[in-house]
Amino acid sequence: MARPLGKTDIDFHRPTTPLVAAVVVTCMVMAACSEPQRRTDSTAASQQPPPPWAYPIQPPVTLPPDDGVPRRVPGSTAAFTLTQIRDLYVVSDWHPGDHPPLPEVLARGRKPGLFACGYCHYPNGQGRPENSSLAGLSAGYIAQQMADYKNGLRKSSEPARTAPGFMPAQAKSATEAEVKISAEYFANLKYKPWIKVVETDTAPQTHVAGFMLVPLEGGGTEPMGQRIIEVAEDLARTSLRDPRSGFIAYVPVGSIKRGELLVTTGGGGKTVPCGACHGQDLKGVGDVPPLAGRSPSYTVRQLYDYQSGARAGLLSPQMKESVAKLTVDDMVSIAAYTASRTP
């Protein structure tokens, strides 16, 4: 008998494979993501260590055994065991009617080295805070990022983060045909509203599980500070990789307005108006990606990575110049504003 979703399923599993040295379950580890102090300096962001709330590091944990009972999520007739849900080479497709038929490379990958693209980024391309939303990006942009990963031109400013460490190996394993198929599939999807942005003076206390921030069970709140705390809207559904369950991003009070000034005017020379390249509606132009409604945690990482030089691909020279003067405060405000826009 299939079991309904329950708290015991919240473990954010990953399987043990030659490419995954540590498996992931919910762990009661308070991360250095708690950083309630507000930054007030004018130091360029990359002159400081990467902000831990944007670059959560997954501690090693032990995977509990699968009890063999199939799980379910709301609105789906499918049922999958934890072993099936943990399998990086086979997507547990809860809602097959929500997207076109999955190409083989998205649905099953190719053993031994190419994971199913739809596992991490979801079959509908909506993605999660630890990776990226691919739905609605141009095929050319996606293909270029794969080339950058393959050629060592796109890295993370925090080498200890596990999730982005998968991508160079994936890019090297994928054939040109597989990249083309995947890029065209995701490009033809429509990105949907996925993240609710909430301005607040306090945020949930969190720890790191499943490569992302997770509210601490039984924990309370703490001062927001100058951070972004992005968590699952329904942790139980997200733990089972339900692509209909989105996220909430807690941001500092006033950050959306500050971000609007930076994004639309450049903030008096602090940067350049984002719409000049990304479109006035921030929905992208050609191979320049959209920003509206996308994960603010992801956006902060990209701004920081461009400034630090960790991203050095095709369009990096223009971006590096545009973000050179940004502080962490600026990046938080920009990401809060762009995430609040309608995609």
PECOR-V719540 format. One record per backbone hydrogen bond with DSSP energy under -1.0 kcal/mol. NH is the residue of the N-H (numbers start at 1). CO is the residue of the C=O. If there is no record, write none. Layout:
nh-><NH:NH>
co-><CO:CO>
This chain:
nh-><3:9:10:11:15:17:20:29:34:45:47:48:54:55:71:76:80:85:86:90:91:93:94:98:107:108:109:110:114:116:117:118:119:121:125:127:131:134:135:136:137:142:143:144:145:146:147:148:149:150:151:152:153:155:161:166:170:171:172:173:174:179:180:181:182:183:184:185:186:187:188:189:196:198:200:203:205:207:209:212:214:216:219:222:224:227:229:231:233:238:239:241:242:245:247:248:249:250:251:255:258:259:260:261:262:263:264:265:266:267:271:274:276:277:278:279:282:284:285:288:291:292:293:294:299:300:301:302:303:304:305:306:307:308:309:310:311:312:316:319:320:321:322:323:326:331:332:333:334:335:336:337:338:339:340>
co-><70:6:7:9:86:20:17:27:31:326:44:45:51:51:80:73:71:81:82:87:107:91:92:95:103:104:104:114:110:88:105:106:116:117:122:121:128:125:125:186:134:138:139:140:141:142:143:144:145:146:147:149:148:310:158:163:166:167:168:169:170:175:176:177:178:179:180:181:182:183:184:186:247:249:251:222:220:214:212:209:207:205:216:203:201:225:250:248:246:234:235:238:237:242:194:231:196:229:198:252:254:255:256:257:258:259:260:261:262:261:266:263:273:274:274:275:279:278:288:285:282:282:338:291:295:296:297:298:299:300:301:302:303:304:305:305:305:153:313:315:316:317:318:319:323:327:328:329:330:331:332:333:334:335:336>
